[in-house]
Amino acid sequence: MRTIFDLPTPALLVDITRLERNLQRMQARADRAGVRLRPHGKTHKCPEIARRQLNRGAVGLTVATIREAEVFSEHGVEDITIAVPLVGRPAYERLVPLLDRARIRVLVDTLEGAELLSDFFRARGRRIPVLMEVDTGYGRTGVRWDNPEAVTLYERLLELPGLEVQGLLTHAGQSYRGGTDRASSREHARKTSLEERDRIQTLAGLLRLRGFPVSEISIGSTPTAVHFEPAGQPAVTEIRPGNYVFFDAMQVALGSCELDEVALSVLATVISRHEEPDGVRLYIDAGKKALTTDTHPLLTGYGIVADPETAYPYPDTVLYALSEEHGWVRAPRHSSLRVGSRVRIFPVHACVLPPLFDSFFVEENLRVCERWPIAARNRLP
């Protein structure tokens, strides 16, 4: 059996033990809270990981693109929420065959977009299930939870003949902004989790007082899901974390996990070493095309450089810059890393990496036990 040291680099690694533990813990958290788990498949884009999530109790998947919905439905996922507002005939036409083989829900957050969607499906004698997207503080798409127009929009959605309005959805992306350190970031995520829950439940309560049906209240991000606690009525019905399957350096900084829970890493090779007065400059064969350029205020550089065998970070070793095919590393003069050495990079943001690779190499105790295709990676239709 091959080990990870037999692989060409850069290679995308998944630690199967850590992955299974992460899946189990989040499913158990949802079960204890009495909510359904609908994980976000954009993080992994991998039917094998989706199957493991569903087998543990997830009710379906959340996705970010029609491409993801198509691939996961082809691999047997029967309940999918596309958590981005879709606009335009090319998108709507791809939804039609999807609706014939899976339960598909889409988002709306403007009357204009909802009318376009309704007109398309009404003309075909169909109704498409929708959720109204609500902004509970992130400031991205969604109607503000405290805007009176939210109630007005929901009422108008109920009147559109091509839509089947099921409820509300929000994403507290502001939880990723963090605080000034790990402790304050964890407290920020906990506070954001309570706000996410309370704000969308407040809007749902107002809608029900007006006599409007709200059967679904869907919330989610990994930092807020880690802290989710049910409370109040009308209650949250489902959570939609995605990053928890792998975690990453950003989640470590935010206090969502520990480094020994991060299941995704990039294996790279040192291809050049140069002595400098204050240390050494190393170059690895993983650059922008293998690692994300995302950064975070609580982190230094573009990932955590670790020993590939122990997974412990190398002291005072920083991945400080990326070019297309190169990672630029600063290390102390006594560093044991030489040309030909392998390193393990724990990425800042795991969700960005799968589209850059064709497959995951699944490792167990440094042995490569499987290879999983990243079948839903982005590509043109």
Residue, then its C-alpha position, 0 to 999 in steps of 0.5 A: m500500500r502506498t504512503i503519502f510520501d509516494l504521491p506526486t505533489p502538490a496533493l490534496l489529503v483527507d485524514i479519514t479518522r479526523l473526517e469521520r470524527n468531524l461528521q459524527r460530532m456535528q450530526a450528534r450536535a444537531d440531534r441533541a438540538g432537535v434540528r435537521l442537519r443539511p450540510h453544505g456540499k460546496t466545501h467538499k464537492c465530493p459524492e463519497i463525503a456526501r454519502r457519509q454525511l447522509n448515512r450518519g443522518a443528514v436530511g440532504l445537502t445544501v449547495a452553491t451552484i446548479r452544477e453541484a446540485e446536478v452532480f449530487s443528484e446524479h449520485g443519489v442525493e434526493d433533497i437539495t437546497i441551492a443556497v444562492p438566488l438564481v436568475g435567468r432562463p439558462a439557470y431555470e432550464r437546468l432546474v427543470p430536469l433536476l426537479d424530476r429526480a430530486r426535491i430541489r429548493v431555491l432562494v429568492d430575496t427580491l420581488e424582481g427575481a421571484e417574479l422571473l422565477s415564478d413566470f418561468f415555472r407558471a408557464r410550464g404548469r409547475r411550482i418550484p419550492v423556495l425559501m426567502e433569504v434573510d440577512t441577519g447581519y452579514g450584509r450580503t444577499g437577503v432582505r434585512w430581518d428587521n426591515p418591514e419590507a421583509v413581511t411585505l415581500y413574503e406576502r407577495l411571494l405567497e401570491l406568485p403562482g409559480l412558487e411554493v413558499q416554504g419558509l426562511l433561510t439565513h447565513a451568518g457569514q459575519s461569524y468569520r470576522g472574529g475578534t482580536d484573539r482566539a478567545s474573543s473570536r469564539e465569544h463573537a461566534r457564540k454571540t453571532s449564533l444567538e443573534e442568527r437564531d433570534r433574529i430569524q425566529t423574530l421575523a418568522g414569528l411576525l410572519r406567523l402572526r400575520g397568518f402566513p405559513v412558515s414551515e422552514i427556518s434554516i440557519g447556518s455557518t460552521p462557527t455558529a453551528v458549533h455554538f447553536e442552542p435551540a430556544g424560543q418559538p417558532a423554532v429553527t428547523e435545520i442547520r447548514p454548516g459546511n466547513y466542519v467536515f474538514f475545518d481549517a486554520m481559520q476555524v482554529a483561529l476562530g475557536s471552532c476547533e483544534l488543529d488536531e481536528v483539521a482533516l484537510s491538508v496539502l502535501a508539498t515538496v521543498i524545491s529550493r532553499h536559500e540561506e539568508p542572514d536571518g534564516v532560510r528561504l524555502y520554496i515549495d511546489a504549492g502556490k496559488k493554484a493549490l492553496t487559497t490566497d485567503t487570509h485572516p487577521l488572526l493568522t500569519g501567512y497562507g497556511i500552517v506549515a507542518d511536519p507531514e508525519t506528526a502534523y505538528p507545525y514547524p516552529d517559526t516557519v511561515l508560508y508568507a507569499l504565493s505565486e502561481e506554482h510556488g509557495w514562499v516560506r521563511a524558516p529559522r536557520h536551524s530548520s531541518l527542511r531541505v530540498g526534497s523534504r515534504v511538508r504538510i500545509f493546513p490551509v487558511h480556508a478549506c472550502v476553496l481548495p477542492p475546485l483546484f484538484d481532481s480528487f482527494f487522496v484519503e490517508e489513514n496513519l500516513r497510508v493512502c487507502e482511497r482516492w475520492p473524485i471531486a466530481a462536483r468541482n466547478r466547470l462550464p456547462 
